[in-house]
């Protein structure tokens, strides 16, 4: 089955968004290791352990709770129809939003370091966002199996 270029670009953008958000998160963790007090064990607890739970919940709940799954799948489909990930402007906007979230995380780590706090809760929020982005990428693939949608996104020869 061959999909339209628009659908392929949309799926690619979904995947790249998850990857870029994850890389920004990894950079923030590395930054926090060098700046937050308390040593690596405490910093890793605040930047990896607790946020992993938030990521897991925000990924699993929309995929397991049927009304949320339906709502998020509808949102993913509407995003495709609106052109997300298919135009240079939407790609630039998506990257700008991710970079903005990364800069916010960087500033929150700095604020926590200046205050002498060992942790920054922004990591849990960012991880939850990555979980939702990943759920959207998974639901984009699930939409391909819906006959009415598949008919609209398949390339006709």
C-alpha positions in Angstrom: 0.0 0.0 0.0 1.4 3.3 -1.1 0.3 6.5 0.7 0.1 10.1 -0.7 3.1 12.3 -0.2 1.1 14.5 2.2 0.4 11.5 4.5 4.0 10.3 4.3 5.2 13.8 5.2 2.7 13.9 8.1 3.8 10.6 9.5 7.5 11.6 9.1 6.8 14.9 11.0 5.1 13.0 13.8 8.1 10.7 14.2 10.6 13.6 13.9 8.7 15.6 16.5 9.0 12.7 19.0 12.7 12.3 18.1 13.5 16.0 18.4 11.6 16.3 21.7 13.5 13.3 23.0 16.9 14.8 22.0 16.1 18.1 23.5 15.1 16.3 26.7 18.4 14.3 26.7 20.3 17.6 26.3 18.3 19.1 29.3 19.2 16.0 31.4 22.9 16.4 30.6 22.7 20.1 31.4 21.0 19.3 34.7 23.6 16.8 35.7 26.2 19.6 35.5 24.1 22.3 37.3 21.7 20.9 39.9 23.0 20.3 43.4 22.8 16.9 45.1 24.9 14.8 42.9 24.2 12.6 39.9 22.0 10.1 41.7 19.5 12.7 42.9 19.6 14.5 39.6 18.9 11.4 37.6 16.0 10.6 40.0 14.5 14.0 39.2 15.3 13.9 35.5 14.8 10.3 34.5 13.0 8.2 37.2 10.0 10.3 38.0 9.6 11.7 34.5 9.6 8.1 33.2 6.4 7.5 35.1 4.8 10.6 33.6 5.9 9.6 30.1 4.5 6.1 30.6 1.1 7.3 31.8 0.8 10.0 29.2 1.6 7.4 26.5 -0.5 4.5 27.8 -3.6 6.3 29.0 -4.6 7.8 25.6 -4.0 4.4 23.9 -5.9 2.3 26.5 -8.8 4.5 27.4 -11.2 4.3 24.5 -12.8 7.7 24.7 -9.4 9.4 25.0 -8.0 7.3 22.1 -10.9 8.3 19.9 -10.5 11.9 20.8 -6.7 11.9 20.2 -7.1 10.0 16.9 -9.6 12.6 15.8 -7.1 15.3 16.7 -4.4 13.6 14.8 -6.6 13.3 11.7 -7.6 17.0 12.0 -3.9 17.9 12.3 -3.3 16.1 9.0 -6.2 17.8 7.3 -5.0 21.2 8.6 -1.6 20.5 6.9 0.6 20.0 9.9 4.0 18.6 8.8 3.2 19.1 5.1 4.3 22.7 4.6 7.6 24.5 5.5 5.7 26.9 7.8 4.2 24.1 9.9 7.5 22.4 10.2 9.2 25.7 11.3 6.4 26.3 13.8 6.7 22.8 15.2 10.5 23.1 15.6 10.0 26.6 17.2 7.6 25.2 19.7 10.0 22.4 20.6 12.9 24.8 21.0 10.8 27.1 23.1 9.9 24.2 25.4 13.6 23.3 25.5 14.6 26.9 26.4 12.0 26.9 29.1 13.4 23.7 30.6 16.9 25.2 30.4 15.7 28.3 32.3 13.9 26.2 34.9 17.0 24.1 35.6 18.9 27.4 36.0 16.3 28.7 38.4 16.4 25.5 40.4 20.2 25.6 40.5 20.2 29.2 41.7 17.7 28.3 44.4 19.7 25.3 45.5 17.0 22.9 44.7 18.0 19.4 43.7 15.1 18.9 41.3 13.1 20.7 38.7 9.5 19.5 38.0 9.6 20.7 34.5 11.2 17.4 33.5 8.0 15.5 34.4 5.9 17.9 32.4 8.2 17.7 29.4 8.3 13.9 29.6 4.5 13.8 29.7 4.5 15.9 26.5 6.8 13.4 24.8 4.4 10.6 25.8 1.5 12.4 24.2 3.6 13.1 21.1 4.5 9.4 20.9 0.8 8.4 21.3 -0.1 10.7 18.4 2.6 9.0 16.2 1.2 5.6 17.1 -2.3 6.7 16.4 -1.3 8.0 13.0 -0.4 4.5 12.1 -3.6 3.2 13.5 -5.5 5.6 11.3 -4.1 3.9 8.3 -6.1 0.8 9.1 -9.5 2.7 9.2 -11.0 2.0 5.8 -12.6 5.4 5.3 -9.3 7.2 6.1 -7.1 4.7 4.2 -9.2 5.5 1.1 -8.3 9.2 1.5 -4.6 8.7 2.1 -3.8 6.0 -0.4 -2.2 7.0 -3.6 -4.2 6.1 -6.7 -2.3 4.7 -9.7 
